[in-house]
Amino acid sequence: MFKLVRFLKDYKKECAVGPLFKFLEACFELVVPLVMAGIIDTGIKNADTAYIYKMGGLMVFLGLLGLACSLTAQYFAAKASMGFGTALRTALFRHVADLSYSELDEIGTPSLITRLTGDINQAQAGVNLVLRLFLRSPFIVVGAIVMAFFVDVKLAVIFLIATPLIGAVIYFVMAGSVPYYKKIQTIMDRISLLTRENLTGVRVIRAFSKQKEEVDHFKTTCAALMDEQFLAGKIAALLNPATYVVVNAAVIAIVWGGGFQVNEGRLTQGEVIVLVNYMSQILLALVALANLIVVFTKASASAVRINEVFEILPGVSDSGRAVSALSDAPRVVFDNVSFSYKKAEAAALSNLSFAVPAGLTVGVIGGTGSGKSTLVNLLARFYEVSAGRVLIDGADVRDYPLAQLRQKIGIVPQKAVLFKGTIRDNMRWAKQDASDAEIEQALKIAQGWDFVASRPAGLDTVIAQGGKNLSGGQKQRLTIARALVGRPEILILDDSASALDFATDARLRKAIKNETKGMTVFLVSQRVSTLRNADFIVVLDDGKAVGIGRHDELFENCSVYREICLSQLEKEEA
């Protein structure tokens, strides 16, 4: 938790003022019993109505001051905790955005979402409660004991005995329940992950009629949570009875001893009431401190999970230095490139070498898991090569600032991703000042203008979250158009036409070839028909290039490519 204190640096004033006003509230609270003693010993004893009203007014005044201090402390504590949560959430989101695909794959999206939401909220609640109670509760305990000594030394000894006993009870109850609270936090995280996975994958679950199994799985997890909560609750339930036994015993001792002293004239009735009130204040302060410990424990567990993300360093660093392209160099060069995913048994790519002059169309084909997507992800530097070099315009991609590199590349991923907003908003991701004419041209190349123009709102058509109001083919065409709007030097289509019919796919490829002169195009596909007219084709098998050449050459000389062709085309067509 202490590692996250740096996010409070802009709220030093709030962190100081909040506890200070809680301290003042505690001071007023400690004075109130003394005023009450004056009312009993002087006002009631002497039937002095004026004095009673006077001291009663003082009590009301102290109460109002305490309330004002409490509200002020709450305001500053809330301001500091919310600022802390905002700064932490922003920093964590920024850190996650800098992580490469490799680190994101390692943590997992559902877990990151949980840490960005639930864990940060828990840490924020912990900061709020600490600022309100970490100074007040100990001061009340110590202050009540000191004030008791001023009232009567002999009876104050009871406080010295009772307070450690109450503290011991709270300690043992917390020691028994805190481990269960940690387990509860872990199970809550599991439930959150399970919920997110089921909601995002609801179509798959229903398609396989797995609703009952998933409900049973969720029920089992919730039952485990309930069991841990019961155990924690049983132990925590001992807190109030055990502490009240000690407090009531102390109160009895105070009243008993105080009664004898009152009879002897060494103590007044009001002073006995003062001591009883101080004992009650100690109890409430220690119970509040126990609640603080519980919340702080949960916040600490969440803080550990948050720090785990911060400790993961981005695998892809930004050079920050602009790179000048070499005009006579090939557009793309893979120089003996190898790559392995973390914890993978085998390399995804091994010793891959080829060069692509500017303006050519390159096809990439191979079986599932052969390394096709890995190849283009290395080109865009979403992953860092394990060995070898990837060159663009004669310069290593690692030497490019990421902004400059990504500006050169337009990538259309396998899964079409659109963002909530209008079609125009989505089209301007690659070029913020793109005109409607540029957007229209990109949509025409991507074969998406017809369905956009048919919508009443045209480019102002609102896209639902995740593009749920569009078909798969429409989403793919929009993502292709989005990449084309930026007029990249390199266009990567990673199996991005899989949802298109063959006629639309053919028109798309023809339009890209005719309308994007000088653009180097990488076509990743399982369809031979999509790649057969490429300037050359890279055939991958288990991460290795088993063939590089044109369609006719590969059909004759590459058995892997020939097998793929014959599985999709008649021998005469191939």
C-alpha positions in Angstrom: 0.0 0.0 0.0 2.9 2.3 0.9 4.2 2.1 -2.7 1.1 3.9 -3.9 1.5 6.8 -1.5 3.2 8.8 -4.3 -0.1 9.3 -5.9 -1.1 11.5 -2.9 1.8 14.0 -3.7 -0.6 16.6 -5.1 -2.9 16.4 -2.1 -0.5 17.0 0.7 -2.6 19.8 2.1 -5.7 17.6 2.2 -3.8 14.8 3.8 -2.7 17.2 6.6 -5.9 19.2 7.0 -8.2 16.2 7.1 -6.6 14.4 10.1 -6.1 17.8 11.8 -9.8 18.5 11.9 -10.5 15.0 13.0 -8.0 15.7 15.8 -9.9 18.8 16.8 -13.2 16.9 16.7 -11.6 14.4 19.1 -10.5 17.2 21.4 -14.1 18.6 21.6 -15.4 15.1 22.2 -13.0 14.7 25.2 -14.2 18.0 26.7 -17.9 17.1 26.5 -17.9 14.7 29.5 -16.3 17.4 31.7 -19.1 19.8 30.8 -21.6 17.1 31.6 -20.0 16.6 35.0 -20.4 20.3 35.7 -24.1 20.2 34.9 -24.6 17.2 37.3 -22.3 18.5 40.1 -23.2 22.1 40.0 -26.4 22.7 38.1 -28.5 19.8 39.2 -27.0 19.6 42.7 -27.7 23.3 43.3 -30.9 23.5 41.2 -29.2 26.2 39.2 -31.3 26.4 36.1 -29.3 29.3 34.6 -26.1 27.3 35.0 -27.7 24.2 33.4 -28.8 26.3 30.4 -25.4 27.9 30.2 -23.5 24.6 30.2 -26.1 22.9 28.0 -25.6 25.7 25.5 -21.8 25.0 25.7 -22.4 21.3 25.0 -24.5 22.2 22.0 -21.8 24.6 20.9 -19.1 21.9 21.3 -21.3 19.4 19.4 -21.7 21.9 16.5 -18.0 22.6 16.5 -17.3 18.8 16.4 -19.8 18.4 13.6 -18.2 21.2 11.6 -14.8 19.7 12.1 -16.0 16.2 11.2 -17.6 17.5 8.0 -14.5 19.5 7.1 -12.3 16.4 7.7 -14.6 14.3 5.7 -14.5 16.8 2.8 -10.7 16.9 2.7 -10.3 13.1 3.2 -12.8 12.5 0.3 -11.0 15.0 -1.9 -7.6 13.4 -1.2 -8.9 9.9 -1.7 -10.8 10.7 -4.9 -7.8 12.5 -6.2 -5.6 9.6 -5.2 -8.0 7.2 -7.1 -8.1 9.4 -10.2 -4.3 9.8 -10.3 -3.7 6.0 -9.7 -6.4 5.0 -12.2 -4.9 7.3 -14.9 -1.3 6.2 -14.2 -2.3 2.5 -14.3 -4.2 3.0 -17.5 -1.3 4.8 -19.1 1.1 2.1 -18.0 -1.2 -0.6 -19.4 -1.4 1.3 -22.7 2.4 1.2 -22.9 2.6 -2.6 -22.4 3.3 -4.7 -25.5 1.1 -7.6 -26.6 3.3 -9.9 -24.7 2.7 -8.4 -21.3 -1.0 -8.0 -22.0 -1.3 -11.6 -22.9 0.5 -12.5 -19.7 -1.8 -10.6 -17.4 -5.1 -11.1 -19.3 -7.7 -8.5 -20.1 -10.3 -9.5 -17.5 -7.7 -9.3 -14.7 -6.6 -5.8 -15.9 -10.2 -4.6 -15.9 -10.7 -5.8 -12.3 -7.5 -4.1 -11.2 -8.4 -0.9 -12.9 -11.9 -0.8 -11.3 -12.5 -2.9 -8.2 -8.9 -2.9 -6.8 -8.4 0.8 -7.2 -11.8 1.5 -5.6 -10.8 -0.6 -2.6 -7.5 1.2 -2.3 -9.3 4.5 -2.6 -11.7 3.5 0.3 -8.7 2.5 2.4 -7.0 6.0 1.9 -10.3 7.7 2.9 -10.7 5.8 6.1 -7.0 6.1 7.1 -7.1 9.9 6.7 -10.2 10.0 8.9 -9.3 7.5 11.7 -5.6 6.9 11.9 -5.1 10.0 14.1 -8.5 10.3 15.8 -8.8 6.8 17.2 -5.4 6.6 19.0 -5.8 10.1 20.3 -9.2 9.3 21.7 -7.8 6.3 23.5 -4.7 8.0 24.9 -6.7 11.3 25.6 -9.4 9.4 27.5 -6.9 7.6 29.7 -5.0 10.9 30.4 -8.3 12.7 31.3 -9.3 9.9 33.6 -6.0 10.4 35.5 -6.9 14.0 36.0 -10.3 13.0 37.4 -9.1 10.3 39.8 -5.8 8.4 39.8 -7.1 5.3 41.6 -10.0 4.7 39.2 -7.9 5.6 36.2 -5.9 2.4 36.9 -9.0 0.5 35.7 -8.4 2.2 32.3 -4.8 1.0 32.2 -6.1 -2.6 32.8 -9.2 -2.5 30.6 -7.7 -0.7 27.5 -5.0 -3.4 26.9 -7.6 -6.1 27.4 -10.0 -4.5 24.8 -7.0 -4.1 22.5 -6.0 -7.8 23.0 -9.6 -8.9 22.2 -9.6 -6.8 19.0 -6.1 -8.1 18.1 -7.1 -11.8 18.4 -10.4 -11.2 16.6 -8.6 -9.4 13.7 -5.8 -11.9 13.6 -8.4 -14.7 13.1 -10.6 -12.8 10.6 -8.0 -10.9 8.4 -6.8 -14.1 6.6 -10.4 -14.9 5.7 -10.9 -11.3 4.4 -7.8 -11.9 2.2 -9.3 -15.1 0.9 -12.6 -13.3 0.3 -10.9 -10.7 -1.7 -9.3 -13.4 -3.9 -12.6 -15.2 -4.4 -14.3 -11.9 -5.2 -11.7 -11.4 -7.9 -12.4 -14.9 -9.2 -16.1 -14.1 -9.3 -15.5 -10.8 -11.2 -13.4 -12.6 -13.8 -15.9 -15.4 -14.1 -18.7 -12.9 -14.6 -16.9 -10.9 -17.3 -15.9 -14.0 -19.2 -19.4 -15.3 -19.1 -21.0 -12.0 -20.2 -18.5 -11.5 -23.0 -18.8 -15.1 -24.2 -22.5 -15.5 -23.7 -23.1 -16.4 -27.4 -20.6 -19.2 -27.3 -22.0 -20.6 -24.0 -25.5 -20.7 -25.5 -24.3 -22.1 -28.8 -22.9 -25.1 -26.9 -25.8 -25.2 -24.4 -23.4 -24.8 -21.5 -25.6 -22.5 -19.5 -26.2 -25.1 -16.7 -22.5 -25.9 -16.4 -21.6 -22.2 -16.2 -24.3 -21.5 -13.7 -23.2 -24.4 -11.6 -19.6 -23.2 -11.8 -20.7 -19.7 -10.7 -22.8 -21.2 -7.9 -19.9 -23.2 -6.7 -17.6 -20.2 -6.6 -20.3 -18.1 -4.8 -20.7 -20.9 -2.3 -17.0 -20.8 -1.6 -17.3 -17.1 -1.1 -20.2 -17.6 1.3 -18.3 -20.2 3.3 -15.3 -17.8 3.8 -17.7 -15.0 4.7 -19.4 -17.2 7.2 -16.1 -18.1 8.8 -15.0 -14.5 8.9 -18.4 -13.4 10.2 -18.3 -15.9 13.0 -15.0 -14.7 14.2 -15.9 -11.0 13.7 -19.1 -11.6 15.6 -17.1 -12.2 18.7 -15.8 -8.6 18.6 -18.7 -6.7 20.1 -19.7 -9.3 22.8 -16.1 -9.7 23.9 -15.3 -6.0 24.0 -18.5 -5.2 25.8 -17.8 -7.8 28.4 -14.5 -6.0 29.2 -16.1 -2.6 29.0 -19.0 -3.5 31.1 -16.8 -5.1 33.7 -14.7 -1.9 33.7 -17.8 0.3 34.0 -19.0 -1.9 37.0 -15.6 -1.5 38.6 -15.7 2.3 38.0 -19.2 2.6 39.4 -18.4 0.3 42.3 -15.2 2.0 43.3 -16.6 5.4 42.4 -19.7 4.8 44.7 -17.5 4.3 47.7 -15.5 7.4 47.0 -18.7 9.4 46.4 -19.9 8.3 49.9 -16.6 9.3 51.4 -16.8 12.7 49.7 -13.6 12.2 47.7 -15.4 12.0 44.3 -18.6 13.5 42.8 -21.4 11.8 40.9 -20.5 13.8 37.8 -16.9 12.7 37.9 -18.1 9.0 38.0 -20.2 9.7 34.9 -17.2 11.3 33.2 -15.1 8.2 33.8 -17.9 5.9 32.4 -18.2 8.2 29.3 -14.4 8.0 28.8 -14.5 4.2 28.9 -17.3 4.2 26.3 -15.2 6.5 24.1 -12.3 4.2 24.3 -14.4 1.3 23.3 -15.9 3.1 20.2 -12.4 4.3 19.2 -10.9 0.8 19.4 -13.8 -0.7 17.4 -13.4 2.0 14.8 -9.7 1.2 14.7 -10.5 -2.5 14.2 -12.8 -1.6 11.2 -9.9 0.5 9.8 -7.6 -2.5 10.1 -10.1 -4.6 8.1 -10.5 -2.0 5.4 -6.7 -1.4 5.3 -6.1 -5.1 4.9 -8.4 -5.3 1.9 -6.8 -2.1 0.5 -3.4 -3.6 1.0 -4.4 -6.8 -0.9 -5.7 -4.7 -3.7 -2.5 -2.5 -3.7 -0.4 -5.6 -4.1 -2.3 -6.6 -7.2 -2.0 -3.0 -8.6 1.7 -2.9 -7.9 2.1 -6.2 -9.8 1.0 -4.4 -12.9 3.2 -1.4 -12.3 6.2 -3.7 -11.8 5.8 -5.2 -15.3 8.0 -3.2 -17.6 7.0 -2.6 -21.2 8.7 -5.0 -23.5 8.7 -2.5 -26.3 10.5 0.8 -25.6 10.2 4.0 -27.6 13.5 5.3 -29.0 12.2 8.9 -29.3 14.6 9.7 -32.1 13.2 10.4 -35.6 14.6 8.0 -38.3 15.4 9.0 -41.8 14.4 6.5 -44.5 16.8 5.3 -47.1 15.3 5.9 -50.6 17.2 3.0 -52.2 16.4 0.4 -49.5 13.7 -2.2 -49.7 10.5 -1.2 -48.1 10.5 -4.2 -45.7 13.3 -6.6 -44.8 13.1 -9.6 -42.4 16.7 -10.4 -41.6 17.0 -13.9 -40.0 14.1 -13.1 -37.7 13.2 -15.5 -34.8 10.5 -15.0 -32.2 9.2 -17.0 -29.2 6.2 -16.2 -27.0 6.7 -16.3 -23.2 6.4 -19.8 -21.7 6.0 -21.2 -25.2 7.7 -24.6 -25.9 8.5 -23.8 -29.5 9.5 -20.7 -31.5 6.6 -19.0 -33.3 9.0 -17.9 -36.1 12.5 -19.3 -36.9 15.2 -17.7 -39.1 12.8 -15.9 -41.4 14.4 -13.8 -44.1 12.9 -12.0 -47.1 12.9 -8.5 -48.7 9.9 -6.6 -50.1 10.5 -3.6 -52.5 8.1 -0.7 -52.2 4.7 -1.0 -53.9 4.5 -4.8 -54.0 1.8 -7.0 -52.6 2.9 -9.8 -50.4 0.8 -12.8 -49.5 1.3 -14.7 -46.3 -0.3 -18.1 -45.9 0.1 -21.2 -43.8 -1.8 -23.5 -41.5 -3.2 -22.5 -38.1 -0.5 -21.6 -35.7 2.1 -21.3 -38.5 3.1 -17.7 -37.4 1.2 -15.6 -40.0 -0.2 -13.0 -37.5 3.1 -13.1 -35.5 4.9 -12.0 -38.7 2.9 -8.9 -39.2 2.8 -8.1 -35.5 6.6 -8.0 -35.5 6.5 -5.7 -38.5 4.3 -3.3 -36.5 6.5 -3.9 -33.4 3.6 -5.1 -31.3 6.1 -7.7 -30.1 9.9 -7.5 -29.9 11.9 -9.9 -32.0 13.9 -12.6 -30.1 16.7 -12.6 -32.7 17.4 -11.0 -36.1 16.1 -7.7 -37.4 13.0 -6.2 -39.0 13.9 -3.3 -41.3 11.6 -0.7 -42.8 13.2 1.7 -45.4 16.6 0.5 -44.3 16.2 1.2 -40.6 15.5 -1.3 -37.7 12.0 -1.0 -36.4 13.5 -0.7 -32.9 15.1 2.5 -33.9 11.9 4.2 -34.9 9.8 6.2 -32.5 6.6 4.2 -32.1 4.5 7.2 -33.4 6.6 7.4 -36.6 6.6 3.7 -37.1 2.8 3.3 -36.6 2.2 6.2 -38.9 3.9 4.3 -41.7 1.8 1.2 -41.1 -2.0 0.8 -41.5 -3.0 -2.5 -39.8 -6.4 -4.2 -40.0 -6.4 -7.0 -37.3 -8.2 -10.3 -37.5 -10.9 -9.2 -35.2 -12.6 -6.1 -36.5 -12.8 -3.5 -33.6 -14.9 -0.4 -33.9 -15.5 2.2 -31.2 -18.7 3.8 -30.0 -19.4 6.9 -32.0 -20.2 7.9 -35.6 -18.7 6.3 -38.7 -16.9 9.5 -39.3 -15.3 9.5 -35.8 -14.0 5.9 -36.4 -12.6 6.8 -39.8 -10.6 9.7 -38.4 -8.5 7.5 -36.1 -5.7 7.3 -38.6 -6.0 11.0 -39.7 -7.8 13.4 -37.4 -8.4 16.1 -40.0 -9.5 13.7 -42.7 -12.1 15.3 -45.0 -15.4 13.6 -45.9 -14.0 13.2 -49.5 -11.0 11.3 -48.2 -13.2 9.2 -46.0 -15.5 8.5 -48.9 -12.6 7.5 -51.1 -11.3 5.1 -48.5 -14.7 3.6 -48.0 -15.1 3.1 -51.8 -11.8 1.2 -51.9 -12.8 -0.9 -49.0 -16.2 -1.6 -50.7 -18.0 0.0 -47.8 -19.4 3.2 -49.3 -22.6 1.7 -50.6 -23.9 0.5 -47.3 -22.8 3.7 -45.5 -24.4 5.9 -48.2 -27.6 3.9 -47.9 -27.9 4.8 -44.2 -30.1 7.9 -43.6 -27.4 9.5 -41.5 -24.5 8.5 -43.8 -21.2 9.2 -42.1 -23.0 10.4 -39.0 -24.5 6.9 -38.4 -23.8 6.0 -34.8 -21.9 2.8 -34.2 -22.9 0.9 -31.1 -20.3 -0.3 -28.6 -18.2 -3.0 -30.4 -20.1 -2.4 -33.6 -23.0 -4.6 -32.5 -25.4 -2.8 -34.9 -23.3 -3.9 -37.9 -22.7 -7.2 -39.6 -19.2 -8.9 -39.5 -18.6 -8.0 -43.2 -19.6 -4.4 -42.6 -17.3 -4.1 -39.6 -14.4 -5.5 -41.6 -14.9 -3.1 -44.5 -15.0 -0.2 -42.1 -11.8 -1.2 -40.3 -10.1 -1.6 -43.7 -11.3 1.9 -44.7 -10.1 3.3 -41.4 -6.6 2.1 -42.2 -6.7 3.4 -45.7 -7.8 6.9 -44.6 -4.3 7.5 -43.2 -2.6 6.6 -46.6 0.0 4.4 -44.9 3.1 3.3 -46.7 2.5 -0.3 -45.6 -0.9 -1.8 -45.4 -1.4 -5.0 -43.4 -4.6 -7.0 -43.9 -4.5 -9.8 -41.3 -7.2 -12.2 -42.5 -9.4 -9.1 -42.5 -11.6 -10.2 -45.3 -12.7 -13.5 -43.9 -16.3 -12.3 -43.4 -16.6 -11.0 -47.0 -18.0 -13.0 -49.8 -15.7 -14.0 -52.7 -17.1 -11.4 -55.0 -16.6 -8.5 -52.5 -13.2 -9.9 -51.6 -12.2 -9.8 -55.3 -13.4 -6.3 -55.8 -11.6 -5.2 -52.6 -8.3 -6.6 -53.8 -8.7 -5.1 -57.2 -9.5 -1.7 -55.7 -6.5 -1.8 -53.4 -4.2 -2.7 -56.3 -5.5 0.0 -58.5 -6.0 2.8 -56.0 -3.0 2.5 -53.7 -0.1 2.9 -56.0 3.2 2.8 -54.2 1.7 1.2 -51.1 3.2 -2.1 -49.9 0.5 -4.5 -49.0 0.7 -7.6 -46.7 -2.2 -9.9 -47.3 -2.5 -12.6 -44.6 -5.2 -15.1 -45.5 -6.2 -18.7 -45.5 -7.8 -18.2 -48.9 -5.6 -19.1 -51.9 -7.9 -17.1 -54.1 -7.0 -14.0 -52.1 -3.3 -14.4 -52.5 -2.7 -16.0 -55.9 -2.2 -12.7 -57.7 0.2 -11.3 -55.1 3.7 -10.3 -56.4 5.1 -13.0 -54.2 3.8 -15.3 -51.4 5.5 -16.3 -48.1 4.4 -19.9 -47.1 4.8 -20.6 -43.4 4.8 -24.0 -41.6 5.6 -24.2 -37.9 7.1 -20.8 -37.9 9.5 -21.4 -40.8 9.3 -20.1 -44.4 9.0 -23.3 -46.5 8.4 -21.4 -49.7 8.7 -17.8 -51.1 7.7 -17.0 -54.6 4.8 -16.5 -57.0 1.7 -18.7 -57.1 2.8 -20.8 -60.0 6.3 -21.4 -58.7 5.1 -22.4 -55.3 2.4 -24.7 -56.6 5.1 -26.6 -58.5 7.9 -26.5 -55.9 6.3 -26.2 -52.4 4.4 -29.2 -51.1 2.8 -27.3 -48.2 1.5 -24.6 -50.6 0.3 -27.2 -53.1 -1.5 -29.1 -50.4 -3.3 -25.9 -49.3 -4.2 -25.1 -52.9 -5.6 -28.5 -53.6 -7.7 -28.4 -50.4 -9.5 -25.3 -51.7 -9.3 -25.4 -55.5 -9.8 -28.0 -58.2 -6.5 -29.1 -59.7 -7.4 -27.3 -63.0 -8.1 -24.0 -61.1 -4.9 -24.2 -59.2 
